[in-house]
Amino acid sequence: MKFSLAAHASVLLLCSAAAFGQDALPGNQRVEGSLIVGGATHTVRQVAILPGNCSPAASGSPGEAVIVRGDASLHYCAALNEWKQVGISHQSGGGRLSAGQGIQIVSNGETITVGVDTRRVADIGLDNTWAGHQDFSLSTLRLPSDAEVPHPNACSAATVGRIWVDTTPSGKLYVCMQPREATYLWTVFEGRVMETPPPAEGK
């Protein structure tokens, strides 16, 4: 079985092709290569279960690291008898951990964090930039509104197209527009408030 580990500044797994398949240790514990964590080298071997004891890297001697066969998890000895897992390099019966659309995977060498990719998925409370056609025909869209007129400085090159609804009885609609070069102004649209529903078409 071949294992792979994403490259990281502090963690590096060096696998020798000649090492695979060698039963160099008792109990069919095969040597898989070397794991370098923060500059310290650890000798990697395969085991059936995570051992209870371990020896960390010391001056002049490598530390211990293991790949547990059941879930293919990779661990290294961070301190005497203290194992730390290095992410997930391979899942039994599956493939590599891969980010789907809108998903972002970040690894710091010890922990893999799975979250949303805010470049593709909107995040409530943050500024979001939309691309493509947005269809609200099956829902509602509420625009920014206030009982005061929008501030003149709120209309600029960066906000052209912004719409503001005046909630006072005047019922005005403001649109940030560029009437001429380097000039950005709120353009006012006033509509007639309909007290009753309009007549049906053709009547």
N, C-alpha and C positions, 0 to 999 in steps of 0.2 A: 504494500500500500504506500502510495506516495503522499507526503504531506507538504503543504506550502504555507508560507507565512508572509503576509504583506510586509514590504520593506518599511522600516521605521528607523529613525535616527538612533534610538537607544536600544533597539532589539534587532538581532540578526541571526537567522538560522542557517548554518552552513551544513548541507547534506552531501555526503560523499556517495557517489554511485556504487563504489565498492563496498560501502558499509551496509547497504540494504541486503538482507538475507544472511548476514553473518551472525551465527550464534556464538558470540564472543563471551557472553556472560552466563553464569549459572541460571537455571530456571528458564531457559529460552528467552532471556532478556537481550534483545539485539541492540547493538550500538547504532544510532541513527545519524550522528554527527555532532556538531557543537552549536550551542546557543550562547550568543554574546549579549549580555544585558548591562548597559551602563559601563561598558569596557571590561566587565568580568566574564570570563569564559566558563561555560557549564557543559559537561559531557551529557549528551542526550541518549537515553535508552528507552526501549519499549517495556511497559509493564502491564500486567492484567488489572491491578488495582493500585491506587495511589498509596505509596508506603507511608508508614507512620513517622519514620525518622528520615532525616536528610542532613547533608553537610553542605554549607554554603561555600562559595569560592573564597579561597584564602591566598595569601601571598605565595606565589609559586605553584599553586595547585588549583585545578578547576573545581567548580562546584557541581552539584548534581542537577540534572533536568530529566524529566520523563514525559513520554507520550503514553497516555492511558488508552489501551486498545478499545475499550467499550465505546467511548464517545470521542476518541481521537483528540482529547484535550491535551494541551501542552502546559507543563508546570515547571518552574525552576525553584531552587532552594534559596530563598531570600535571606534567611537567618537559620540558625540551628533549629532543625525540626520544624521549620515554617515554610510551607509551600505557597507560591503565588502562581495563579493561572495567567497565561499569556493569551488572552482572547480565545477565539475558536478558529483553528486552522482548517478543520475538516469535520463534517458531521457524518456519523455512521449512516450509510445508505443514501447520502446526499452529496451535494457538490459544495463549491465554495460559497461563502456568504456574499451575496450580491445585492446591491441596492436597486430596487425597482423604480419606476417612474414616480418622482415626487418624494423619494426616500433618500436620506443621506446617512452614510455610515462613517464614523470617525473612530480611529483607534489610537490610543496613546502608548501602545505596546503591551499594556496589561489589561485594559478594559476596552471593549468595543461598545460604542454608543450608537444606537439606531434612533433616528429622528426624522422629521420632515425637512425637505430641502426648500427653504423659504424663497429660493429663486423660482420655484415652480408652484408652491402651495401658499395660499394666502394665510397670513398670521394676524389674528385679531389684535388690535392695539398697535400694529406697526404699519408703516407706509408700504403699500403694495402697488406694483406696476402691472397693469393688465395688458395683454396682447391678444389679438384675434377678436372675433365677434362674440359679444356677451349677450345672450338672449334671456330677457326677463319676462317673456310672454306668459309663462306659467307661474309667475310670482309677482311681487311688488317691489318697487324701487323707491326709496325715500331719499330726497335730496336735502342738503344742509339748509336749515331754515332758522329764522330769528325774527324778533319783533323790531329789529333795527336794520338799517341799510348796511351792506358790507363796507368795510373800511377800504378807502381808495388804494392803500398800499397792498391790499390783499389781491389786487389784480396786477399781474406781471407776466413776463415772458414764460415763466415756469407754470403759470396757472391759467393760461388762455384756454377757454372752453369750460371753465368752472361755472357752475350754475348755483344761484342763491335764491331762495324763496323768502319773500317778505310775508310774515304771518299776520301783519296788521290788516285792518279792513281794506286798505288800498289794494291789496292783492297783487303786488308787483313781482315780476320775475326779473332777476338780474343775471346777465351773462357776461363773463370777462372776455373782451374781444380786443383785437388790435386794429383800430380803424386806419391807422397810418404807421409808417415806419417808426420804430422805437417809441410808440405811444400805446399804452394799454389802459383801457377804460372799461368801467362797468356800463353795459348797455341795458337800458330799462325797457321791459316789455310789459304792457298793461293789458289785461284782458277783462272782458265783461263777465261778471259773476252771474251765473245762471241760477235763478231762484227756483225754476221748475224744470223738469226733464224736457229735452227737446222733442218735438213731434217726430213720430215714426216716419221713416223715409217714404216718400211718395204721397204723404198726406198733408 
